[in-house]
Amino acid sequence: MRPQPPVRSPRARAPFRAPARTFYALTLALCLVAAPGCGSDASTPATVTSLCTVPESKCIGQTLATCAQDGKAWAYTNCLPGSYCAPSGACAQGKCAPSSGSCTGGQLVECSANGSSQAAARDCGASEVCAAGACLPATCTDGDVRCGDPYTLATCQGGAWTATPCGAGQICGDTDGAAACVDRACAPGAARCDGDDSYVCDAIGAGETKTTCASPQICKSGFCQAKVAGVDDLPEGDATSGDVQDDAAATDTTGTDVKEVFIPPLEKISFIEAKFAGVKTKFDFNGRADYIAVDQNLKMSAGLSGRKLEINIAPIDKFNVGKWTDTDEGEVGVVICYYDGGLVAGGAPGCPEGFSHGSVLYDLTLATNNGPGSRLTGSFSATLRTPAGEEIEVTEGNFDVLFQ
């Protein structure tokens, strides 16, 4: 796949640091879109009869709010991971992992904070080098450890930076003053209420932004909104966006029943995972399966911080399951393609442009497949080779992706 055209002007960027940070911009965005607006407003009524009109929708950071049929509630959908909330009022397919970076030809390519676009490649500073998805000091001492982009730990070995991807559910942050891969502080994009306080996690899971709902607002499903007569008379305790708010049996101080508000559950995250040369890696960004009818090709793909993995099975009927190896004499073949985030010299065996490795040996089982709308699950192993002949052993592979 060819690189995306530039979508915004390049800007200077420092390596990612600790998860603790100021989220003023996100708080401001929440205030601008919440209904009614943040802050004290004497003209805002204590209660309203409705919040919205179908088919109204809006973005609250990375969360898509869709008007319920009765107009008395917002249904919230967290667009992360793999997508972002677009200005059109829908979750759109993301272009890259939020705030991630990649190095191409010694230049840095940065992803936007919500994963919606990539900037044009830019040179690092005169005393810097592009490594681990960030511009780092060109000179380092063995044993030095830094954070690259939010998902990568950089360690100085032999006077050069070596990148190590953080594990699933982790980001690069500080542990006792030293860079390290740490567990995310919260689920990216998740929102919760604690009384009249709204807490919203940022796009990478580094921390939450707290907003106290201004009277007469109330916090529901993680966000500040106006009270709705007969529905929202009580604040929530500790609730996470995406759950069913079980308020049907609750009663306020006036004896008015609080009606149940249903929030659809979040969709299961699609992923492809395996051990690459013994290191377990989980690709869970933009995970999906597609069927290209003209080639009878079933393609599963996913990414992770500038890297990507693709599994192609062809020719195959879109409802088939089975097991295939490179020693099979049958018509069906498997090609596994991998891009490691570095330079690509020539074409990987059997793979489209832009992949650094292609499979020469493989063993793959497609265990479940009920066609589009279902989930594809199975396992695989492979030997991947670069055009230069370098090989990587891939073992203990598994996939669980949504068939689009």
Secondary structure, 3 states (H helix, E strand, C coil): CCCCCCCCCCCCCCCCCCCCCCCHHHHHHHHHHCECCCCCCCCCCCCECCCCCCCCEEEECCEEEEECCCCCCEEEEECCCCEEEECCCEEEECCCCCCCEEEECCEEEEECCCCCCECCCECCCCCEEEECCEEEECCCCCCCEEECCCCEEEEEECCEEEEEECCCCEEEEEECCEEEEEECCCCCCCEEEEECEEEEECCCCCCEEEEECCCCEEEECCEEEECECCCCCCCEEEEECCCCECCCCCECCCCCECCCECCCCCCCCCEEEEEECCEEEEECEEEEEEEEHHHCEEEEEEEECCEEEEEEEECCCCCCCEEEECCCCCCCEEEEEEECCCCCCCCCCCCCCCCCEEEEEEEEEEEECCCCCCEEEEEEEEEEECCCCCEEEEEEEEEEEEEC
